[in-house]
Amino acid sequence: MSTATKPKHIGRNISRIRELRGIKQEILAEAIGVSQQTVSSIEGSEEVEFKRLVEIAKVLGVSVEAIENFSEENMINYFNTFNDSPNNIFANNNNTCNFNPLDKVIELYERLVQVEKDKNEFLEKMLKEK
């Protein structure tokens, strides 16, 4: 029987803390400037690059040590004092956007128009060839 301890799974700790905070992968991804798939990959990794870990810790409002030494009991104690933290970017919980939703709608519309233009050009080219 082995008494060796299992190495800490930093990605799983990040995932659990993110879930406890009620933050979706997409939100975390946007905050650290990566894709949602990258966040998913990070959460599946046993080890995470220190620089990336610092970025994630800041967004989650915890210290790097809190992520590395995560346990359910420690997190309950931490979250009991969480709203007092001056670095908590989610404490006001007013659900405001940090981008203009209309800009996103316009961007999507412009992309759809471009796709239609490309499709029309392709069809015209096909008709000319016949």
N, C-alpha and C positions, 0 to 999 in steps of 0.2 A: 504494500500500500504506500503510495507516494504522499508526502506531506508538503510537496511544493505548492506554493500558492499560485493561483491563476493570475496572469498579468492583467492590469487594469485595461479595460476597453474604453479608451477615451471617446471614440465616436458614439458608443452606446450612451455614455454619460452625457454627451452633448445632446443627443436625441431626447433623453429623458428630461433633462433640464428644460429644453425647448418645449416639450410637451407640457411640462408642469407650468410653464409660463404662458401657455396658450398661444404660442407663436408658430405659425406654419413655416414649412421649409421654404416656401416662396418668399416670405417676408425676410427670413434670415438670409437667404441667397441675395436678395436685392440690397440688403443692408451691408453685406460684405463684398458685393460686386461680383458675384458668380452666378451660375445657373442653378436651378433647383436640383438638377441631376448631380451637380458637383456637391451640393449639400448632402444629398442622399449618399453619395460615395464617401464623403467625409464621415458621416454617421455610421457607415459600415466598416470603417477602418479602426484597427486597434490603436494605431498611433497617428497623431496629427502634427504637422509642421508647427513649430512654436509660434511663428509669426501669425499663421492662420488662427491658431488657438487664442492668441491675444485678441485678434479682431472679433472672433466669435464670443469670447468672454465679455468683451465690451458691449456688444449688441444684446447679449442675454442678461447683462447687468450683474454679472458675477465675476469673481476673480478666476484666474487660471488655476489656482490651487483648488478652488471650489469644484471646478470641472474634473481636475485630476483626482481629487479625493472624494468624489461624489458618493453619497449614500442617502437612502431615503430619509433616515433619521436626521442627518445633518441638514438636508434640504428643508425639512419641516421647520427646524430651528431658524434657518436662514430666512425663509420666506415670512416668518413671523415678524422679522425686523425689516423686511424688504422695502416697504413703502417709505421708510425713513431715509433711504439712501438718496443723496443728492445727485448721483450719477445715473439714476434710474430713468431712462428715456421713455419708458412706457407707463410711468407712475400716474400721469394725469389721465390716462385711459380715455381720452376724448375722441379717439378713432379718426384723427384727421389724416388726410392724404398728404404725402410729401411731393405729389406731382399733380398736374392739372388733368383731370379725367377727360376733359374735352380735347386736350392735345392728343391723348391716346386714341380717342375716337377718330379724330382727323387723320392721324397717322395710319390707322387701320383702313379708313376709307380710301386714302391715297394709294395704299398698297393694293387694295381690291381693284381700284380703277386701273392701276398699272397692269395688273394681271389680265384684266379684260382687254386692255390695249394690246398686250402681247398676244393674247389669244386671237384677236381680230387680225393682227398682222400675219400670224401664222396661217390662218384660214384664207386670207387674201393671197398669200404666197402659194398655197396649195391650189387655189382656183386658177391662178395664172399659169401654173405648170400643166394643167390639164387641157 
